[in-house]
Structure formats: C-alpha cells, structure tokens
Amino acid sequence: MVDKEHYTFGDTELAAQRLRLLAQVFEPSSERLLRSLGQIAGAVAIDLGCGPGHTTHLLARHAAASRVIGLDQSAKLLAAAAREYAEPRLSFAECDVTALPLPAPPAALLYARFLLTHLREPAQVVRNWAQAALGDARLVLEETAFMTAEHPAFARYYALVERMQAHYGQRMYIGRELAALAGGLLPDWAVERAQIASSALPARDMARLHLLNLRTWSSDPFARAHYDQRELAELDATLQAIAAGEMAASPVSLGMGQVVLRRA
C-alpha cells in the first residue's frame, strides 16, 4: 500500500467536464486496443480509476464478463457514473485502487488508463493489481508516452505539467516505461503486447482539454507557489483562442503507451 496520492485534477464539475472530453478524444485509440483482444471471457472485468464511468462503459463493450466493475476513490464521480451508466452488467464501488484488497472478486481482465501517471509508486501498485487477477487473466495499461506540438502554448503547457508532476513524484510520460515497469515486476506474467500508438489529435480538441486542466491545477499549491500567475492567465487566453478556432495551431502529436500482460 502507498500513502494517499496527490491527484492534481480533482473531482469538481470542471474535472468531470475534463474527463468527458478526455474520454471522447482518446476513445478511438483505446477502442482499437480493446477490440484487438477479442471478447475476453470470465466472470469479472475491473476498470481501475474509473472516474465518471466512461472507460467502464467502453470496457463493457469489449469484455464478455458477466460483471464489469468500475473502481475509484471519488464518491462524486462514482455517483455520476451510476447515474449515466445504469446498466445491468455495470457496477461501481468506492475505494483506493492502489491498495489491496479491492472490493471485487478476482478478475479475468483489469484495465487502467491515465492512472499510473498520477502515482508515486506505480511499480508497487501494478504488483497489487496482479494479485487481484485470476489465472490466465489480462492486465491492460494505457499511459501517455509523448506529446509534442509546434505551437509554443502547447509546449509551455506540457513543460509546466511535467514539472508539477515531478514535484509530486509522478511521471508525465510513464507510457514509454510500461513494458519495462510491468514485465520486469511480475514473474508469472508475460508481456503479450507492448506498443506506442501514435496519433495526430486536433489542436482545438487538445486546447479545450488542456484549458480545463489548466483551470483545475492552476490553484494547486505547487502551481501557486512556483508559477507566474500572469503567465498562466496568458496561457489560458491562448488555449481558449485555439479552442474557439480564433487562433490557428497544428495538430498535437501524441504517443500512447499500450501494454497487455497475460498471467501464465
């Protein structure tokens, strides 16, 4: 078990809007990955760090499990998930997903997207998840490996976020470490697939997403102590102009680290 993590993006209404947009932007890449696995059988599939349930619903479309369970530490986001995705196979439970035991039976499929990047001890957390799996289970992980863009506002935004995450012991681009992180930790698991899926994402969509992020983390204690608030206000205005189509910007190049592990 690790101490309580510092989650910069919160669970406010603004954070919920961000997570909905995040789900829309990244669903195509995740959809391709999950579809490639086929309909994985088993009684239970678990979505780790499910937030408002968008990834749980996505997982349910690609898992043949009779139960698909979303786990998260935010009661607010879980309540939103239960309202939006009131389906017989789906359920949600509040817990710290970094610690055992999880409030769910051993699973045939465990899935986590954009979660390890927020953790100080991702290796230990992956070990914990492995203990919550059945024999012949799969553990599917997705995390950002890189983000680059020609417009300087994007580059500055990424530099600020990376510095802030590093302060909290987190790694923004942990996606490029997934295969080594997971494959070397779990002796009875094999890396079935390890890839970095590249895509060019529309600048307007990414500006909208980063704008919601910025308006959430700009009040973080580290940001208030170490970042020039006037610069953050200027960055906010630039991202808003790109999001509104008032300022041109090239697409953002993003690499998503995707790893599938299978228990022997």
LOTIVEX-938127 format. One record per residue: residue number from 1; residue in one letter; x, y, z of N, C-alpha, C in turn. Coordinates in steps of 0.02 Angstrom, whole numbers. Example, Ala and Ser with C-alpha at 12.3 -4.5 7.8 and 13.67 -1.06 7.14 Angstrom:
// LOTIVEX-938127
{rec 1,A,{660,-284,390},{615,-225,390},{660,-165,390}}
{rec 2,S,{642,-112,354},{684,-53,357},{645,2,394}}
This chain:
// LOTIVEX-938127
{rec 1,M,{42,-60,0},{0,0,0},{44,62,0}}
{rec 2,V,{23,114,-37},{58,177,-37},{16,229,-1}}
{rec 3,D,{49,284,21},{12,338,52},{-35,369,1}}
{rec 4,K,{-83,408,25},{-132,438,-19},{-97,481,-71}}
{rec 5,E,{-116,472,-133},{-84,507,-188},{-111,577,-196}}
{rec 6,H,{-70,620,-226},{-92,689,-242},{-121,689,-312}}
{rec 7,Y,{-186,694,-318},{-218,696,-383},{-233,768,-401}}
{rec 8,T,{-195,795,-448},{-196,867,-463},{-262,889,-494}}
{rec 9,F,{-297,845,-529},{-353,867,-569},{-421,864,-533}}
{rec 10,G,{-424,837,-474},{-484,842,-432},{-545,806,-458}}
{rec 11,D,{-602,819,-424},{-665,787,-444},{-722,837,-444}}
{rec 12,T,{-706,900,-461},{-756,952,-466},{-796,944,-530}}
{rec 13,E,{-846,987,-540},{-884,986,-602},{-839,1000,-662}}
{rec 14,L,{-791,1045,-653},{-743,1060,-705},{-702,998,-722}}
{rec 15,A,{-682,961,-670},{-644,899,-680},{-687,847,-717}}
{rec 16,A,{-751,845,-701},{-796,797,-735},{-802,815,-810}}
{rec 17,Q,{-806,880,-825},{-807,901,-895},{-743,880,-931}}
{rec 18,R,{-687,888,-897},{-622,868,-925},{-621,793,-940}}
{rec 19,L,{-647,753,-894},{-645,681,-903},{-691,658,-960}}
{rec 20,R,{-745,693,-969},{-790,676,-1026},{-754,690,-1092}}
{rec 21,L,{-723,749,-1096},{-687,766,-1157},{-628,719,-1167}}
{rec 22,L,{-593,703,-1113},{-537,656,-1118},{-560,589,-1147}}
{rec 23,A,{-618,565,-1124},{-645,502,-1149},{-660,506,-1223}}
{rec 24,Q,{-687,562,-1245},{-704,571,-1316},{-642,572,-1360}}
{rec 25,V,{-591,608,-1337},{-530,617,-1377},{-491,551,-1383}}
{rec 26,F,{-488,513,-1329},{-445,455,-1328},{-482,389,-1339}}
{rec 27,E,{-548,391,-1347},{-585,329,-1356},{-563,291,-1419}}
{rec 28,P,{-551,323,-1476},{-533,284,-1536},{-471,240,-1525}}
{rec 29,S,{-420,267,-1494},{-359,228,-1482},{-372,170,-1434}}
{rec 30,S,{-407,184,-1379},{-423,131,-1331},{-470,79,-1361}}
{rec 31,E,{-516,102,-1403},{-563,56,-1436},{-525,6,-1479}}
{rec 32,R,{-476,31,-1517},{-437,-14,-1560},{-399,-65,-1519}}
{rec 33,L,{-371,-43,-1463},{-333,-90,-1420},{-378,-143,-1391}}
{rec 34,L,{-434,-123,-1362},{-479,-171,-1330},{-511,-218,-1381}}
{rec 35,R,{-528,-192,-1439},{-558,-234,-1491},{-509,-288,-1513}}
{rec 36,S,{-445,-271,-1515},{-394,-319,-1538},{-386,-378,-1491}}
{rec 37,L,{-410,-372,-1429},{-404,-426,-1381},{-458,-479,-1389}}
{rec 38,G,{-509,-463,-1427},{-566,-509,-1432},{-610,-503,-1371}}
{rec 39,Q,{-664,-540,-1370},{-710,-538,-1313},{-682,-583,-1257}}
{rec 40,I,{-649,-552,-1209},{-617,-590,-1155},{-671,-617,-1108}}
{rec 41,A,{-670,-683,-1100},{-720,-715,-1057},{-699,-710,-984}}
{rec 42,G,{-746,-728,-940},{-733,-726,-869},{-790,-692,-832}}
{rec 43,A,{-794,-703,-768},{-850,-676,-730},{-844,-602,-718}}
{rec 44,V,{-782,-577,-710},{-773,-507,-687},{-719,-472,-728}}
{rec 45,A,{-733,-411,-748},{-684,-364,-775},{-684,-302,-732}}
{rec 46,I,{-625,-273,-719},{-619,-216,-674},{-587,-157,-711}}
{rec 47,D,{-619,-98,-703},{-592,-35,-728},{-563,2,-669}}
{rec 48,L,{-498,10,-668},{-462,40,-611},{-456,115,-621}}
{rec 49,G,{-482,153,-572},{-482,226,-578},{-533,248,-630}}
{rec 50,C,{-595,225,-623},{-646,233,-675},{-673,303,-681}}
{rec 51,G,{-665,346,-629},{-695,412,-632},{-770,410,-643}}
{rec 52,P,{-796,450,-690},{-868,451,-702},{-893,395,-747}}
{rec 53,G,{-853,343,-757},{-878,282,-788},{-871,276,-863}}
{rec 54,H,{-842,325,-897},{-837,322,-970},{-794,262,-992}}
{rec 55,T,{-739,251,-958},{-696,194,-976},{-728,128,-956}}
{rec 56,T,{-768,128,-903},{-803,67,-883},{-853,46,-937}}
{rec 57,H,{-888,94,-963},{-936,81,-1016},{-900,56,-1079}}
{rec 58,L,{-843,87,-1094},{-802,64,-1151},{-778,-7,-1140}}
{rec 59,L,{-754,-22,-1081},{-730,-89,-1065},{-786,-141,-1072}}
{rec 60,A,{-845,-123,-1051},{-902,-169,-1054},{-919,-189,-1126}}
{rec 61,R,{-905,-145,-1173},{-920,-160,-1243},{-872,-212,-1271}}
{rec 62,H,{-816,-222,-1238},{-765,-267,-1265},{-747,-325,-1219}}
{rec 63,A,{-782,-332,-1165},{-770,-387,-1119},{-833,-429,-1113}}
{rec 64,A,{-825,-494,-1117},{-883,-539,-1112},{-900,-555,-1039}}
{rec 65,A,{-868,-522,-992},{-879,-535,-922},{-952,-522,-902}}
{rec 66,S,{-977,-561,-856},{-1046,-551,-834},{-1051,-490,-788}}
{rec 67,R,{-995,-470,-758},{-993,-409,-716},{-934,-366,-737}}
{rec 68,V,{-947,-302,-746},{-894,-253,-760},{-898,-201,-704}}
{rec 69,I,{-844,-196,-666},{-844,-156,-604},{-796,-98,-611}}
{rec 70,G,{-821,-37,-601},{-779,22,-601},{-761,41,-529}}
{rec 71,L,{-697,53,-517},{-673,70,-450},{-639,139,-452}}
{rec 72,D,{-654,180,-402},{-624,247,-398},{-629,271,-326}}
{rec 73,Q,{-587,321,-309},{-589,348,-241},{-636,407,-234}}
{rec 74,S,{-664,432,-289},{-707,491,-286},{-781,471,-283}}
{rec 75,A,{-813,486,-228},{-885,471,-221},{-925,513,-270}}
{rec 76,K,{-904,575,-283},{-940,618,-330},{-940,589,-401}}
{rec 77,L,{-881,569,-424},{-877,542,-491},{-912,475,-497}}
{rec 78,L,{-910,434,-445},{-945,370,-446},{-1020,380,-449}}
{rec 79,A,{-1045,430,-413},{-1117,444,-416},{-1138,464,-487}}
{rec 80,A,{-1096,504,-520},{-1110,523,-589},{-1108,462,-634}}
{rec 81,A,{-1061,416,-622},{-1056,355,-662},{-1118,312,-654}}
{rec 82,A,{-1141,304,-593},{-1200,263,-580},{-1263,292,-613}}
{rec 83,R,{-1267,359,-615},{-1325,391,-647},{-1323,382,-723}}
{rec 84,E,{-1265,391,-753},{-1261,389,-826},{-1260,319,-854}}
{rec 85,Y,{-1230,273,-817},{-1221,205,-844},{-1256,154,-799}}
{rec 86,A,{-1322,162,-794},{-1363,117,-754},{-1381,56,-796}}
{rec 87,E,{-1332,12,-805},{-1341,-47,-846},{-1332,-109,-803}}
{rec 88,P,{-1367,-163,-819},{-1365,-223,-775},{-1296,-250,-761}}
{rec 89,R,{-1252,-251,-811},{-1186,-281,-801},{-1137,-235,-765}}
{rec 90,L,{-1152,-170,-763},{-1105,-121,-736},{-1121,-105,-663}}
{rec 91,S,{-1068,-100,-623},{-1075,-77,-554},{-1013,-37,-536}}
{rec 92,F,{-1018,3,-483},{-964,47,-463},{-954,44,-388}}
{rec 93,A,{-891,51,-367},{-876,48,-295},{-820,97,-279}}
{rec 94,E,{-826,126,-220},{-776,175,-197},{-719,139,-160}}
{rec 95,C,{-658,154,-180},{-600,125,-146},{-537,160,-169}}
{rec 96,D,{-483,147,-133},{-417,167,-154},{-390,111,-199}}
{rec 97,V,{-387,123,-264},{-369,69,-310},{-295,51,-306}}
{rec 98,T,{-255,90,-269},{-184,72,-262},{-172,19,-209}}
{rec 99,A,{-223,5,-168},{-213,-39,-110},{-258,-101,-115}}
{rec 100,L,{-235,-154,-83},{-275,-215,-77},{-306,-219,-8}}
{rec 101,P,{-362,-255,-1},{-398,-290,-55},{-444,-243,-93}}
{rec 102,L,{-454,-258,-157},{-503,-221,-196},{-573,-249,-180}}
{rec 103,P,{-624,-206,-181},{-692,-229,-165},{-725,-263,-225}}
{rec 104,A,{-692,-315,-250},{-717,-351,-309},{-686,-420,-309}}
{rec 105,P,{-718,-469,-339},{-689,-536,-346},{-627,-533,-391}}
{rec 106,P,{-584,-584,-388},{-528,-589,-435},{-554,-584,-507}}
{rec 107,A,{-517,-546,-549},{-542,-529,-615},{-505,-565,-671}}
{rec 108,A,{-541,-576,-726},{-511,-603,-787},{-478,-548,-828}}
{rec 109,L,{-500,-485,-817},{-473,-428,-854},{-471,-368,-808}}
{rec 110,L,{-413,-337,-803},{-405,-274,-767},{-380,-222,-815}}
{rec 111,Y,{-409,-162,-812},{-393,-109,-860},{-381,-43,-823}}
{rec 112,A,{-328,-8,-845},{-315,58,-816},{-288,104,-870}}
{rec 113,R,{-317,164,-876},{-293,214,-924},{-283,280,-888}}
{rec 114,F,{-225,311,-899},{-208,376,-868},{-213,374,-792}}
{rec 115,L,{-188,320,-763},{-189,314,-690},{-119,311,-661}}
{rec 116,L,{-76,270,-691},{-8,262,-664},{31,327,-665}}
{rec 117,T,{15,371,-712},{49,435,-716},{39,478,-653}}
{rec 118,H,{-14,464,-615},{-29,504,-555},{-2,472,-491}}
{rec 119,L,{36,418,-497},{58,380,-438},{133,387,-427}}
{rec 120,R,{152,391,-363},{223,396,-346},{257,328,-347}}
{rec 121,E,{219,275,-335},{247,207,-333},{209,161,-380}}
{rec 122,P,{212,175,-444},{172,134,-492},{192,61,-492}}
{rec 123,A,{255,46,-479},{276,-24,-480},{241,-65,-427}}
{rec 124,Q,{236,-38,-367},{202,-73,-313},{128,-81,-328}}
{rec 125,V,{99,-30,-358},{28,-33,-374},{14,-87,-426}}
{rec 126,V,{57,-93,-476},{49,-146,-527},{54,-214,-494}}
{rec 127,R,{100,-222,-447},{105,-286,-411},{39,-301,-374}}
{rec 128,N,{10,-250,-343},{-53,-260,-308},{-108,-282,-356}}
{rec 129,W,{-111,-249,-414},{-163,-267,-462},{-155,-339,-485}}
{rec 130,A,{-93,-361,-493},{-80,-430,-515},{-109,-480,-466}}
{rec 131,Q,{-109,-462,-402},{-137,-508,-351},{-213,-511,-353}}
{rec 132,A,{-244,-463,-387},{-317,-461,-391},{-342,-495,-455}}
{rec 133,A,{-298,-533,-488},{-316,-564,-552},{-320,-639,-547}}
{rec 134,L,{-362,-668,-588},{-367,-740,-594},{-307,-768,-634}}
{rec 135,G,{-300,-834,-633},{-253,-865,-679},{-276,-853,-751}}
{rec 136,D,{-228,-843,-796},{-241,-829,-866},{-276,-762,-877}}
{rec 137,A,{-272,-718,-827},{-302,-652,-833},{-259,-606,-877}}
{rec 138,R,{-288,-551,-899},{-251,-500,-935},{-254,-434,-895}}
{rec 139,L,{-198,-399,-896},{-193,-332,-866},{-175,-285,-923}}
{rec 140,V,{-218,-236,-936},{-210,-190,-993},{-197,-120,-966}}
{rec 141,L,{-142,-90,-987},{-121,-24,-963},{-112,24,-1021}}
{rec 142,E,{-136,85,-1013},{-126,137,-1063},{-103,202,-1029}}
{rec 143,E,{-49,231,-1053},{-23,293,-1024},{12,333,-1080}}
{rec 144,T,{15,398,-1071},{48,442,-1119},{123,429,-1121}}
{rec 145,A,{150,421,-1183},{221,412,-1193},{255,476,-1216}}
{rec 146,F,{219,516,-1256},{246,581,-1276},{189,625,-1302}}
{rec 147,M,{199,691,-1298},{156,740,-1328},{200,796,-1354}}
{rec 148,T,{193,812,-1417},{231,867,-1447},{185,908,-1492}}
{rec 149,A,{201,972,-1498},{162,1016,-1541},{205,1075,-1562}}
{rec 150,E,{189,1102,-1621},{227,1159,-1646},{209,1224,-1610}}
{rec 151,H,{147,1231,-1590},{127,1295,-1559},{160,1300,-1490}}
{rec 152,P,{191,1357,-1475},{227,1364,-1411},{182,1359,-1350}}
{rec 153,A,{119,1374,-1356},{74,1370,-1298},{68,1298,-1274}}
{rec 154,F,{64,1251,-1321},{61,1180,-1302},{126,1158,-1269}}
{rec 155,A,{182,1177,-1300},{247,1157,-1271},{256,1184,-1201}}
{rec 156,R,{236,1247,-1190},{242,1276,-1123},{195,1240,-1074}}
{rec 157,Y,{135,1226,-1095},{88,1190,-1052},{117,1123,-1031}}
{rec 158,Y,{145,1085,-1078},{172,1019,-1061},{231,1025,-1013}}
{rec 159,A,{272,1076,-1022},{329,1085,-977},{306,1101,-906}}
{rec 160,L,{255,1142,-899},{229,1159,-833},{199,1098,-798}}
{rec 161,V,{160,1059,-835},{129,1000,-805},{182,949,-785}}
{rec 162,E,{231,938,-829},{283,890,-814},{322,909,-751}}
{rec 163,R,{337,973,-744},{374,996,-685},{332,987,-622}}
{rec 164,M,{268,1002,-625},{224,995,-567},{217,922,-548}}
{rec 165,Q,{207,879,-597},{202,807,-581},{266,781,-551}}
{rec 166,A,{323,803,-577},{387,780,-549},{393,801,-476}}
{rec 167,H,{368,860,-459},{370,883,-390},{334,834,-344}}
{rec 168,Y,{280,805,-369},{240,758,-329},{262,685,-338}}
{rec 169,G,{320,675,-369},{346,608,-378},{311,568,-432}}
{rec 170,Q,{280,603,-480},{242,571,-534},{279,579,-600}}
{rec 171,R,{262,538,-649},{296,540,-714},{244,550,-769}}
{rec 172,M,{250,607,-802},{201,625,-853},{202,577,-912}}
{rec 173,Y,{262,554,-930},{268,511,-990},{285,440,-970}}
{rec 174,I,{251,415,-921},{264,346,-898},{245,294,-950}}
{rec 175,G,{207,315,-1001},{188,268,-1054},{246,236,-1089}}
{rec 176,R,{304,271,-1092},{361,241,-1126},{398,192,-1081}}
{rec 177,E,{378,186,-1018},{410,140,-970},{367,79,-955}}
{rec 178,L,{308,75,-984},{260,24,-961},{285,-47,-968}}
{rec 179,A,{314,-64,-1025},{335,-133,-1037},{389,-153,-986}}
{rec 180,A,{438,-110,-975},{491,-125,-928},{464,-126,-857}}
{rec 181,L,{420,-78,-841},{392,-74,-774},{353,-136,-756}}
{rec 182,A,{308,-156,-800},{264,-213,-785},{297,-280,-798}}
{rec 183,G,{331,-286,-854},{360,-350,-873},{413,-375,-825}}
{rec 184,G,{451,-329,-795},{504,-350,-750},{481,-361,-679}}
{rec 185,L,{419,-346,-664},{395,-350,-596},{357,-414,-580}}
{rec 186,L,{327,-442,-631},{278,-496,-620},{305,-561,-649}}
{rec 187,P,{337,-602,-608},{371,-662,-635},{324,-712,-668}}
{rec 188,D,{261,-714,-648},{215,-763,-679},{171,-731,-732}}
{rec 189,W,{192,-672,-756},{156,-638,-809},{202,-628,-869}}
{rec 190,A,{174,-628,-929},{212,-616,-990},{184,-554,-1025}}
{rec 191,V,{228,-516,-1056},{206,-459,-1096},{180,-486,-1162}}
{rec 192,E,{115,-483,-1171},{83,-508,-1232},{88,-457,-1288}}
{rec 193,R,{87,-393,-1270},{92,-340,-1319},{120,-278,-1286}}
{rec 194,A,{164,-243,-1321},{190,-180,-1297},{201,-135,-1357}}
{rec 195,Q,{168,-78,-1359},{173,-34,-1417},{161,38,-1396}}
{rec 196,I,{183,83,-1438},{166,153,-1431},{124,172,-1492}}
{rec 197,A,{61,184,-1480},{14,201,-1534},{16,277,-1544}}
{rec 198,S,{36,297,-1604},{43,369,-1618},{-20,395,-1653}}
{rec 199,S,{-37,457,-1639},{-94,488,-1672},{-84,564,-1674}}
{rec 200,A,{-116,596,-1722},{-116,669,-1727},{-185,692,-1705}}
{rec 201,L,{-187,728,-1650},{-251,749,-1621},{-265,822,-1636}}
{rec 202,P,{-327,838,-1653},{-344,907,-1672},{-324,957,-1618}}
{rec 203,A,{-294,1012,-1640},{-271,1063,-1592},{-329,1091,-1552}}
{rec 204,R,{-386,1101,-1583},{-443,1130,-1546},{-466,1084,-1490}}
{rec 205,D,{-469,1019,-1503},{-489,971,-1451},{-438,971,-1394}}
{rec 206,M,{-374,970,-1412},{-322,968,-1360},{-320,1033,-1321}}
{rec 207,A,{-331,1089,-1355},{-333,1153,-1319},{-390,1155,-1269}}
{rec 208,R,{-448,1130,-1289},{-505,1127,-1243},{-488,1084,-1182}}
{rec 209,L,{-457,1027,-1196},{-439,981,-1141},{-388,1013,-1095}}
{rec 210,H,{-336,1043,-1123},{-284,1073,-1082},{-310,1134,-1044}}
{rec 211,L,{-358,1170,-1075},{-387,1228,-1042},{-424,1207,-979}}
{rec 212,L,{-463,1153,-983},{-497,1128,-924},{-447,1104,-871}}
{rec 213,N,{-394,1072,-894},{-341,1051,-847},{-311,1111,-812}}
{rec 214,L,{-291,1160,-852},{-258,1220,-825},{-301,1254,-773}}
{rec 215,R,{-365,1260,-787},{-409,1295,-740},{-421,1254,-677}}
{rec 216,T,{-404,1190,-679},{-408,1148,-619},{-343,1152,-579}}
{rec 217,W,{-285,1142,-612},{-223,1138,-574},{-189,1205,-561}}
{rec 218,S,{-214,1259,-590},{-183,1325,-578},{-189,1346,-505}}
{rec 219,S,{-236,1317,-468},{-243,1332,-397},{-208,1281,-353}}
{rec 220,D,{-173,1233,-383},{-134,1185,-345},{-81,1222,-304}}
{rec 221,P,{-66,1200,-243},{-16,1235,-202},{52,1244,-237}}
{rec 222,F,{75,1193,-272},{139,1199,-306},{135,1252,-362}}
{rec 223,A,{81,1251,-400},{74,1299,-455},{71,1370,-428}}
{rec 224,R,{35,1380,-373},{29,1447,-345},{96,1472,-317}}
{rec 225,A,{135,1427,-292},{200,1447,-262},{254,1456,-315}}
{rec 226,H,{252,1420,-371},{309,1418,-416},{295,1445,-486}}
{rec 227,Y,{232,1456,-505},{217,1479,-571},{191,1551,-570}}
{rec 228,D,{210,1589,-619},{188,1658,-626},{114,1658,-646}}
{rec 229,Q,{72,1685,-604},{1,1683,-618},{-18,1723,-680}}
{rec 230,R,{21,1775,-696},{8,1813,-757},{23,1770,-818}}
{rec 231,E,{75,1729,-814},{90,1684,-870},{35,1632,-878}}
{rec 232,L,{9,1607,-822},{-45,1558,-827},{-107,1589,-857}}
{rec 233,A,{-120,1653,-840},{-178,1687,-869},{-169,1696,-945}}
{rec 234,E,{-108,1713,-966},{-94,1720,-1038},{-100,1653,-1074}}
{rec 235,L,{-76,1601,-1042},{-82,1534,-1070},{-155,1513,-1076}}
{rec 236,D,{-194,1529,-1026},{-266,1516,-1027},{-298,1550,-1086}}
{rec 237,A,{-281,1614,-1097},{-311,1652,-1152},{-292,1623,-1220}}
{rec 238,T,{-229,1602,-1227},{-206,1573,-1291},{-241,1507,-1305}}
{rec 239,L,{-244,1464,-1255},{-278,1399,-1264},{-351,1409,-1280}}
{rec 240,Q,{-382,1459,-1248},{-452,1473,-1262},{-462,1495,-1334}}
{rec 241,A,{-415,1536,-1359},{-420,1559,-1429},{-411,1501,-1478}}
{rec 242,I,{-366,1455,-1463},{-357,1397,-1507},{-419,1353,-1504}}
{rec 243,A,{-445,1343,-1444},{-504,1300,-1436},{-565,1329,-1473}}
{rec 244,A,{-569,1395,-1476},{-625,1428,-1510},{-615,1434,-1585}}
{rec 245,G,{-557,1415,-1609},{-542,1422,-1680},{-521,1491,-1700}}
{rec 246,E,{-507,1534,-1651},{-487,1603,-1666},{-412,1608,-1679}}
{rec 247,M,{-374,1557,-1662},{-302,1555,-1673},{-284,1487,-1702}}
{rec 248,A,{-246,1488,-1756},{-229,1426,-1790},{-173,1390,-1753}}
{rec 249,A,{-175,1324,-1754},{-123,1282,-1724},{-123,1215,-1758}}
{rec 250,S,{-64,1186,-1766},{-57,1120,-1796},{-79,1066,-1747}}
{rec 251,P,{-96,1006,-1772},{-116,952,-1726},{-62,935,-1676}}
{rec 252,V,{-83,906,-1622},{-37,882,-1570},{-19,810,-1586}}
{rec 253,S,{45,796,-1586},{69,727,-1597},{73,692,-1529}}
{rec 254,L,{37,637,-1522},{34,602,-1458},{49,528,-1467}}
{rec 255,G,{89,502,-1422},{103,431,-1420},{74,401,-1357}}
{rec 256,M,{34,349,-1366},{3,314,-1309},{38,247,-1298}}
{rec 257,G,{70,241,-1241},{98,177,-1223},{43,128,-1205}}
{rec 258,Q,{42,71,-1237},{-10,20,-1226},{24,-48,-1213}}
{rec 259,V,{9,-76,-1156},{39,-140,-1137},{-16,-188,-1116}}
{rec 260,V,{-12,-249,-1141},{-57,-303,-1121},{-14,-358,-1089}}
{rec 261,L,{-28,-374,-1027},{7,-428,-992},{-42,-486,-981}}
{rec 262,R,{-15,-547,-985},{-58,-605,-976},{-26,-651,-924}}
{rec 263,R,{-67,-673,-877},{-43,-717,-825},{-34,-788,-851}}
{rec 264,A,{24,-817,-839},{38,-884,-864},{0,-935,-822}}
